């Protein structure tokens, strides 16, 4: 395990009350809180951040890390790709953003060549297994990848920061 690393997890924007509308007033607020906690982790000597580069939180967090990296080259972004064709069904704009992010990553790991029913779960376990922290944007629901990843991180005794996507309330297990 890398003691100075953090994995990201979060719902797809369709689950947020503002959906994919990044101009909605609550989306920049969420991104601001996300940035604050990424910057706080950097003060705790976190240098490597794992992102699955999925739509929404994964991509937003990756963009934030890359923005911070412009002034702090110690920050590293590691893409954990569940399968090679992850972005192939996305819109052209989403695909372009994905490839732009991927091209700027310091490292990337492709979990599976092709899609499997478990590839996202395997990707999430890989990120948690290689991290000390999990930073999740999570509404507390019992189903989905973020719920699974948060539960898995708890079993692995990772330090967890959860940002609620609607209230922006933050809960942590930080010591």
C-alpha positions in Angstrom: 0.0 0.0 0.0 1.2 3.5 -0.8 0.9 5.5 2.4 0.7 8.8 0.5 -2.1 8.1 -1.9 -5.8 8.7 -2.2 -8.5 7.0 -4.3 -11.6 8.9 -5.6 -15.1 7.5 -5.8 -18.4 9.2 -6.6 -21.7 8.9 -8.2 -22.4 9.7 -11.9 -23.9 13.1 -12.3 -27.3 11.6 -13.3 -27.7 10.9 -9.5 -27.2 14.5 -8.5 -30.0 17.0 -8.4 -28.2 19.1 -11.0 -27.4 16.2 -13.2 -24.9 16.9 -15.9 -25.5 20.7 -15.8 -22.0 21.9 -14.6 -23.3 25.5 -14.8 -25.9 24.9 -12.1 -24.8 26.8 -9.0 -24.4 23.7 -6.9 -22.0 21.9 -9.3 -19.2 24.5 -8.8 -19.9 24.5 -5.0 -19.3 20.7 -5.0 -16.1 21.0 -7.0 -14.9 23.7 -4.6 -15.4 21.4 -1.6 -13.8 18.6 -3.5 -10.8 20.8 -4.2 -10.5 21.9 -0.6 -10.2 18.2 0.5 -7.7 17.3 -2.2 -5.6 20.3 -1.1 -5.9 19.2 2.6 -4.8 15.7 1.6 -1.7 17.2 -0.1 -0.9 18.9 3.2 -0.9 15.4 4.7 1.8 14.4 2.2 -0.6 12.7 -0.2 1.1 12.8 -3.6 -0.6 10.1 -5.7 -4.3 10.3 -6.6 -6.2 7.4 -8.2 -9.1 8.2 -10.5 -11.2 5.8 -12.7 -11.8 8.8 -15.0 -15.5 8.0 -15.1 -18.0 10.7 -15.9 -18.6 13.1 -13.0 -16.6 12.9 -9.8 -13.8 10.8 -11.2 -13.2 13.2 -14.0 -13.7 16.4 -11.9 -11.3 15.2 -9.2 -8.7 14.2 -11.9 -9.0 17.7 -13.4 -8.5 19.3 -10.0 -5.4 17.2 -9.4 -4.0 18.2 -12.8 -4.8 21.9 -12.0 -3.0 21.6 -8.7 -0.1 19.8 -10.3 0.6 22.8 -12.5 2.0 24.5 -9.3 2.8 21.4 -7.3 4.7 18.9 -9.4 4.7 16.4 -6.5 1.1 15.7 -7.2 0.7 12.6 -9.4 -2.4 11.3 -11.1 -2.9 7.6 -11.7 -5.7 6.5 -13.9 -7.3 3.2 -13.1 -9.2 2.2 -16.2 -11.7 -0.7 -15.7 -11.5 -1.8 -19.4 -10.0 -0.4 -22.5 -13.1 0.8 -24.2 -14.6 2.6 -21.1 -15.4 5.8 -22.9 -16.4 4.5 -26.3 -20.1 4.9 -25.8 -19.8 8.4 -24.4 -20.6 11.6 -26.4 -17.7 13.0 -28.5 -17.2 15.8 -26.0 -17.0 13.4 -23.1 -14.6 11.1 -25.0 -12.4 14.1 -25.8 -12.3 15.1 -22.1 -11.5 11.5 -21.1 -8.6 11.2 -23.5 -7.3 14.7 -22.6 -7.3 13.6 -18.9 -5.8 10.2 -19.7 -3.0 11.8 -21.7 -2.0 14.0 -18.7 -1.9 11.2 -16.2 1.4 10.2 -14.7 0.5 6.6 -14.7 -2.3 4.4 -15.9 -3.4 0.9 -15.2 -5.9 -1.0 -17.4 -7.7 -3.5 -15.3 -9.2 -5.6 -18.1 -8.9 -5.5 -21.9 -12.6 -6.0 -22.3 -15.7 -5.2 -20.3 -16.7 -7.8 -17.6 -19.5 -7.6 -15.1 -17.0 -7.2 -12.3 -14.4 -4.8 -14.0 -15.6 -1.7 -12.1 -15.5 -3.5 -8.8 -12.0 -4.9 -9.5 -10.9 -1.4 -10.5 -12.3 0.1 -7.3 -10.6 -2.5 -5.1 -7.3 -1.9 -6.9 -7.6 1.9 -6.2 -8.5 1.3 -2.5 -5.8 -1.4 -2.1 -3.2 1.1 -3.3 -4.4 4.0 -1.2 -4.4 5.2 2.4 -7.4 7.5 1.8 -10.7 7.3 0.0 -12.3 10.6 -1.0 -15.9 9.9 -2.0 -18.8 12.0 -3.1 -21.5 9.7 -1.7 -25.2 10.2 -0.8 -25.3 7.3 1.6 -27.4 5.0 -0.6 -26.9 1.3 -0.2 -26.5 0.4 -3.9 -23.9 1.2 -6.6 -20.2 1.4 -7.0 -19.6 4.2 -4.6 -21.5 2.4 -1.8 -19.5 -0.8 -2.6 -16.2 1.1 -2.6 -16.9 3.0 0.6 -17.8 -0.3 2.4 -14.7 -2.0 0.9 -12.5 0.9 2.1 -14.0 0.5 5.6 -13.1 -3.2 5.7 -9.5 -2.3 4.6 -9.3 0.4 7.4 -8.7 3.2 5.1 -9.2 6.8 6.2 -12.4 8.0 4.5 -13.7 11.5 3.6 -17.3 11.6 2.4 -18.8 14.7 0.8 -22.6 14.5 0.5 -23.4 15.7 -3.0 -26.5 17.7 -2.0 -25.8 19.1 1.4 -22.0 19.3 0.9 -21.8 18.0 4.5 -18.5 16.2 5.1 -17.9 13.2 7.3 -14.5 11.7 7.9 -12.8 8.8 9.6 -9.5 10.8 9.6 -7.2 10.4 12.6 
